[in-house]
Amino acid sequence: MEWVILSATGRLARVELPESPWHVRARQGPARADHDVIAATAPVTDGYVGVVASTGNAYRLAASDLPDLIPGGPWSLWDCPNAAHTIGLAAPATVVGLYSLDPEAGPLAIGTAAGVVKRVVPEYKGWETWEVMGVKPDDAIVGVAHAADADDLVFITGDAQLLRLSAREVRPQGRPAGGMVGIKLTGDGAVIYFTAVSKADREQAVVVTLAQGPDSAASVKVTAFEEYPAKGRSTTGVRTHRFLKGQDRVGLAWVGIPPVRACDSTGAPRNLPAASDRRDGTGAKVYGPFYAFG
């Protein structure tokens, strides 16, 4: 099966694998390369995948236009094409994810910075571009992922709240619909990360957060996903990172199956400590620039 990979720095490539790149990478061990922090993957259907932008628009991407990666890895995407440039996306809009154009794929779950959530059954009729969600001018999509009823949806906010929500609580809607309240935000809180965790991956999945502030070193925390209780839609969730003195926000977050990797803004690897901690712990201090986990 052919897959398209989107790196955390916005680079695109394709690779032939028998299963999801996440699961293949989990068994590859420590070998790694620049730009191999994965932001999203999608299987190729009839030569194409869908690319989703922060504006709520989707684009058809031909996998044949992308360079091949060596299946055994490590995967380096440093000289691969930029996703935004490839689809002609203009700033400040950004590419936030990939999705399958297979009509049999599960509904696409979408989360926004304002805490709105939506699930939409994939609809694709050979268009070059189309709308998957109506997004308000003061909002933006922060993440997308396929999610069946048995899966979980996850919001993480900058003020350290995490909401784990059963996907079945979000009924599928048509493409132009604007969604519904997912996580209830407080104060100036905003969602910085959204994804889905499949039922099959719950026991392996981890939650990674980086807390930072103007007067303190950053700290990274890694916690088993199963430690977070599921709560209802339109609730605030639970605290996911306890701030040290001088910290005031969660700057980065990621949920998925290990190994966890990190990079700086150039895609160069950043080392992570063995930072396993309880759900609302403070994590381990880290130094230097961090751009993404994956």
Secondary structure, 3 states (H helix, E strand, C coil): CEEEEEECCCEEEEEECCCCHHHHHHCCCCCCCCCCCEEEEEECECCEEEEEECCCEEEEEEHHHCCECCCCCCCCCCCCCEHHHHHCCCCCCCEEEEECCCCCCCCEEEEECCCEEEEECCCCCCCCEEECCCCCCCCCEEEEEECCCCCEEEEEECCCEEEEEEHHHCCEECCCCCCEECECCCCCCCEEEEEEECHHHCCCCEEEEEEEECCEEEEEEEEEHHHCCECCCCECCEECCCCCCCCCEEEEEEEECCCCCEECCCCCEECCCCCECCCCCCCEEECCCCCEEC
